[in-house]
């Protein structure tokens, strides 16, 4: 099946399939004589696995580890459970951070009169130095290994050379 059919059957967009191939998360698809990607049902099964793992919030790096364990019939379920429990801890930490953000914003919104005056406690708070600046390295987990906080590798920016006159 072609990439569009594989995308539809797996629930993973064609763009993401190409990205997963490019990054090595999934092996490159076979090619037809004309050079088009040719996917098998086994490929679609792998893509569904990746899609489900992404739906559960696993990073690409974590999915790579899960795929390796999934393919290894001699795996230990304890290894899979360790990854899942680590991910649960990360999710709970992020939920707690978001709940704190929501509570702070609710408090600031409650202090704002929301009228025609320019004074706004929300903007006043945003201009103050962050109280969590010391927590930033912890919250930016993965920055050391080149991943963003959500576990994705940052996209390289395409800089354009401009000539100065």
N, C-alpha and C positions, 0 to 999 in steps of 0.2 A: 504494500500500500504506500501511497505517496505521503509526504509530510502533512498535508492538509487532512488526509484521512486518519493518519496516526494522531494528529492533534485532536480531532473530533472524538476518536475512540478513547483517548486517554484523559481528555480534559486539560491537557497542557497545550498552550498556544505554540504555534509553529516557531515563533520568535524565541520562546523559552527552550524549545527542543534544540534549536540551533545553538543557543547559549550553553545549554548543558553539554552538548557535544564539544563545543569550543573549549570549555573549561575542563573537559575530561570527566565530568560527573557520570556521563553515560558514554558508552563506546560509539564511535561514528557508525551511522547506518550504512548498510550495503548500498551499492550504487547500481543503477540500471545501465544498460549499454549506452544510453543517451546521457548518463552522468547524473540522473536524478536520484535523490535519496529513496531507498526502498526499505520500508519497515516491515518487520514480521510481527506476529502476535506476541512473541516473546519480548520484542522491543516495547510494544504497547504495555505489556505487563509491568516492565521496569518503569516506564513513564507513569503508570498509575501509582506505583509504589512511591515514586518521587513526589507526585502530586499530593498524595495523602500525607506524606511526611511534611511537605510545605504547608498543607492545611493545618497541621498540628503545630506549626511554628518552628520546626527544626531549621537550622541554618544549612546552607549548602555543604559546609564542612561536616556538620553532624550527619547529614543525609549520606554523604560519601562514606562515612564510617558505618552507618546502618546498612548501606548497600553491600559493603564488604562483608559484614556479618551475615547478611541475608544470603549472599552467594556461598558462604562458607558453611557447608553442611556439618562440619566438625566444630562449629561455634559453641560457645557456652552461653546459655541464656542469661547468666549473671552479667555478662558483658553488655548485653542489650538492655537489661534492667538498669544497670549503672548509668547508661546514657539517658534512658528515659527519666530516671529519678533526678539526674542532674538538670535535665531540661525542665522538669516540674519545678525545681527550686528556682531556676532562672525565671520561669513564667510568674511564679508567686512573688518574686522580688520586683519584677516589672509591674505587676498588678499593684503592689503596695506603693511603688513610686508614682504610678498614675493616679491612685486614690489620693495620695498626698498632694499632687498637683491640682486635682479637682477641688480638694478641700481648700487649698490656698486661693484658687481662683474664685470659689464661692464666697470666701471671706472678703476678698477684694471687691467683688461685684456688689456684695451687700453694703460695703462702705461707700460705693460710688452713688452719687445722687442721680446720675443719668439725666441731668437737665441741660440747659443751654450754657451753663458756666464752663469755662475751660479747665478748671481744676478737676483732676481725675486721679484718685488714689491708685487705680490700676496702673496708669502710666508712670506715676511717681514710684511705685514699687518696682516696675520693670527697669527704671533707670538706676536703681541702687545696685551695688555689687552683690553678686549671688552669694547666698549663705552656703550653698552646696559646692562652692568652687573646690574645696578640698576633697569632695567626693567624686569629682569629675573623672579622675583616672580610673576609679573603680567602676563608675557607670559606663565608661567608654571601654569596657572589656573587649578584648580583641584588637584594640588599637595597636598593641605591641606586635601582634602577628599579621597586621595589615588588613584586618577585617573591620567593618563598621560595627556598631553596637548590635545590629540585628544579625551579624554573622556573615554578611555578604562582603565580598571583596569590593573595594571602592572602584568605581569606573575611572579609567584614565581619561583626563580631560584632553581634548584635542585642541591644542593651542594653534592659533593661526598666526603666521608670521605677517606682520604688517610693516609696510615700508614707511619710513618717515621722510617727509619732504622738507 
